Amino acid sequence: MGHAETTLREQAAPRQISMDELWMPFTPNRDFKHDPKMVVRAEGMYLWSDRGAKILDGSSGLFCVNAGHGRKEIADAVGAQLRELDFIAPFTRGHPKQFELATRVAELTPGDLNRIFFVNSGSEAVDTAMKVALAYHQARGQGGRNMFVSRERAYHGVNFGGVSLAGMVNNRRKFGPTLPGIAHMRHTHIKENFFVRGEGSQGVELAEDLLRFINLYGAENIAACFVEPIAGSTGCLVPPKGYLQRLRDICDAHGIVLVFDEVICGFGRTGSAFAAQSFGVTPDVMTMAKGITNGAQPMGAVAISERIHDTIMGAAADGAIEFFHGYTYSGHPAPCAAGLATLDIYKNEGLFERGAALSPYFLDALWSLKDVSVVSDIRGYGLLAAIDVHADGAPGKRGHALQKQLFDNGLHVKASGDCVIIAPPLIAERQHIDAIVDCLRKTLAVI
């Protein structure tokens, strides 16, 4: 009684469902329930609404459905796994597929990032990476290293560790001071690089912020520096040329663990398996999620260098637990099966290479929107790009209206403030890029 209701039109007999009980994440709930955007089916490059409308997925769901929707191979693998082994406790017990998937992931990671710890999300991966860095320094007798350095406009998930590292104010402002001992470098979105494709030529000196914090707090107190190679959820901030290498050099000189958050960049988004390979800079620890299962099952992972792993292992007594951390669903059989099937698709269909080949056409097409009056910047690398629009009153008002209108016009994209982020599945073809840009142009012209 008194519930807001909507009709699911894809059912054999239409039925009303209450919309009051669910509290949706990162959503203006009252606005959504006034004008619901419901999706009931997905296949390939497309979604279908409850009204039967066909919608092109321009953001790979939420940067995770890299191989396209409705992959039967993944569904079949998960179903078979659940019928064979639905669950086994991950503490002191194992199952074959978690070891197989760890090996397959390690084949893709750069350098010696060959030790894989499974979690259930990007947020959990970031918190795990923070603990790994702390445990590593304790194991080598430098337990005073308990500070972290991140960046403004950073997104590292929504657990308290990631929120503390975060540099997006709305992700922090309601939750108090969060964890102590976090310093934030400046972001790299500078006017000199507006409308520049790929890495900008200006701004490498912003990496010196890390050196400034070393001089202020002392390297002996800093555990790790966390960066997204391309800052994703804030709107695709591509690093300036040489920036990531400079961070690597500073970390090496001062014994600081360098962590790349590759939750969005990973699994082909930048043309390589990971952005670390695209930019030629190898971190000490790397987080991942999203594309590891093509979004079909919740899963994340942390790749850790053998050097760090072996140091932590070597500091523990024989027979002792070396790392007091983990989750009930770490390495769950169903996501492991999904991950193996997903990696097979990436390899067998050459999707990383396919994405790299499509990138120039994708970026050319998006840059054709530079003449639209409401557009204030365009950024991109690989198959990841963002378009900023001029604010209209309150920050984010125009961006929110834009993503809603785009959906109604047949295109799903992620919005962040007055910015839309475009990241099509790696199976996209030129005709899909043309359709994305055509819808963007028509909608931007009237928003």
C-alpha positions, -999 to +999 in steps of 0.1 A: +000+000+000+015+033-010+044+017-029+059+032-060+054+006-087+067-002-122+057-028-148+081-055-161+069-057-196+091-086-207+072-111-185+047-135-200+021-118-178+029-082-169+032-077-132+037-049-108+068-048-085+074-024-056+103-001-060+103+011-024+124-015-006+156-014-027+182+013-019+202+016-052+240+024-051+255+056-065+220+066-077+196+095-070+170+070-059+140+094-059+148+106-094+152+070-106+120+058-092+102+088-107+116+078-142+130+043-140+156+031-165+151-006-164+171-032-184+157-067-188+180-084-214+214-081-229+233-097-258+264-087-276+267-049-279+231-043-268+208-039-239+170-041-240+147-020-217+115-032-201+098-011-228+114-032-256+139-004-266+172-016-280+201+003-263+238+003-274+261-003-245+287+024-248+304+017-214+307-021-213+281-021-185+304-005-160+337-010-178+335-048-172+317-065-201+347-064-224+337-094-244+301-083-249+270-095-232+254-129-230+285-150-235+271-186-235+306-200-228+308-182-195+272-190-184+278-227-193+311-228-173+295-213-143+265-236-144+287-267-148+309-255-119+279-250-096+266-284-103+300-300-096+313-279-067+292-249-055+314-238-025+344-248-005+358-228+024+388-208+011+407-209+044+429-240+046+409-256+017+413-252-020+399-263-054+416-268-087+401-239-106+414-212-083+450-224-089+444-227-126+430-191-128+458-177-108+483-192-133+463-179-162+462-144-147+499-144-139+506-152-176+491-118-185+506-096-158+539-078-164+573-084-148+573-106-117+537-099-106+531-136-104+514-141-071+477-137-072+453-131-043+416-134-051+389-111-037+353-102-048+355-066-061+379-038-069+372-022-035+384-054-018+414-056-041+425-021-030+421-028+007+440-060+002+468-042-016+471-017+013+475-046+037+501-063+015+522-031+015+520-028+053+528-065+058+557-063+034+574-034+053+568-050+086+583-082+073+615-064+063+618-045+096+603-012+085+570-012+104+571+026+107+560+028+070+522+031+075+514+062+054+499+061+019+500+086-010+472+088-035+459+115-058+432+141-061+403+129-083+413+093-076+388+065-072+399+034-054+366+018-044+342+023-015+356+004+014+372+026+041+407+020+027+397+030-008+376+059+004+406+072+024+427+070-008+399+085-028+403+120-042+367+125-054+351+147-028+316+133-029+329+098-021+345+112+011+325+142+024+298+122+043+321+097+060+343+116+084+381+119+084+385+082+073+419+066+078+448+088+090+481+091+072+469+096+036+484+124+014+471+133-020+491+144-049+476+168-074+456+153-103+469+155-139+439+171-156+455+204-167+443+229-193+475+225-213+463+190-222+427+197-230+415+180-262+449+161-265+446+125-276+465+100-255+493+112-232+497+150-229+531+166-233+526+188-203+524+179-166+552+153-159+564+176-131+532+168-112+549+135-102+572+155-081+544+158-056+554+124-044+589+137-037+575+167-019+556+143+005+588+123+010+605+155+020+576+165+043+569+132+060+600+111+055+603+081+031+607+059+061+570+066+070+555+060+036+543+025+027+529+028-008+518+051-036+485+043-052+476+055-087+452+045-115+474+045-147+444+062-163+421+077-137+388+061-146+357+069-127+366+106-124+365+108-162+395+092-180+425+113-170+453+100-192+487+106-176+512+130-191+542+115-210+568+102-185+546+107-155+542+071-145+579+064-151+588+093-128+566+079-101+583+045-106+618+061-103+609+080-071+594+049-055+625+028-063+648+055-049+629+056-016+617+021-010+581+029-015+557+002-030+541+014-062+505+001-067+486+004-099+448+003-096+439-014-129+403-022-121+391-002-151+422-003-173+428-040-170+419-068-195+424-050-228+409-016-223+442+002-232+452-022-260+473-045-238+463-069-211+470-041-186+479-004-188+512-011-171+522-028-204+507-001-225+528+026-207+558+005-202+559+009-164+557-021-140+543-016-105+550-037-074+514-045-068+484-043-092+447-045-084+421-058-109+384-068-111+356-060-136+369-076-168+384-106-151+350-124-154+334-101-181+311-089-154+293-122-152+304-130-116+317-108-088+355-111-086+387-091-081+423-100-077+456-085-065+488-093-084+519-091-062+555-092-071+574-123-062+598-102-042+571-088-019+553-121-016+585-140-007+594-114+019+561-118+037+562-155+034+598-157+047+590-136+078+564-161+091+572-191+113+569-225+098+533-237+097+520-202+106+495-182+086+516-157+067+490-131+059+459-127+081+435-116+055+408-130+032+371-132+024+345-160+026+342-159-012+379-154-021+385-176-051+349-189-051+345-218-076+318-200-098+338-168-104+369-189-111+350-208-137+338-176-152+373-161-152+388-191-170+360-190-197+365-152-200+403-155-205+397-181-231+374-157-250+400-129-248+427-152-261+408-171-287+391-141-302+422-118-300+401-092-282+430-072-267+445-069-302+411-061-317+406-033-292+440-019-300+432-019-337+399-002-332+412+025-309+424+051-336+390+050-353+372+053-319+393+083-309+390+100-343+352+096-341+350+111-306+373+140-314+349+149-342+326+162-314+351+189-305+330+215-324+299+209-303+294+241-283+286+224-250+317+202-250+346+216-228+371+187-232+377+153-247+402+128-234+410+092-244+434+063-247+427+029-261+390+022-259+385+045-230+375+081-233+356+109-217+337+140-228+333+170-204+304+193-209+300+229-196+282+230-163+246+242-162+239+255-127+248+230-100+278+208-108+267+175-123+232+187-132+239+187-170+259+155-169+231+136-151+205+149-176+228+140-205+232+103-195+194+100-189+186+115-223+213+094-240+196+062-226+163+074-239+179+080-272+194+044-273+229+047-257+241+036-223+271+054-209+285+061-174+283+097-162+305+113-135+296+149-127+295+169-159+313+141-178+303+110-198+327+081-200+327+060-232+342+025-231+326+001-256+331-036-254+362-049-272+340-067-297+328-034-311+330-027-348+332+006-366+294+007-372+289+007-334+314+035-329+295+055-356+262+049-338+277+060-304+290+092-318+259+099-338+238+096-307+262+117-287+262+145-313+224+146-316+219+145-278+247+170-270+231+195-295+199+198-274+210+191-238 
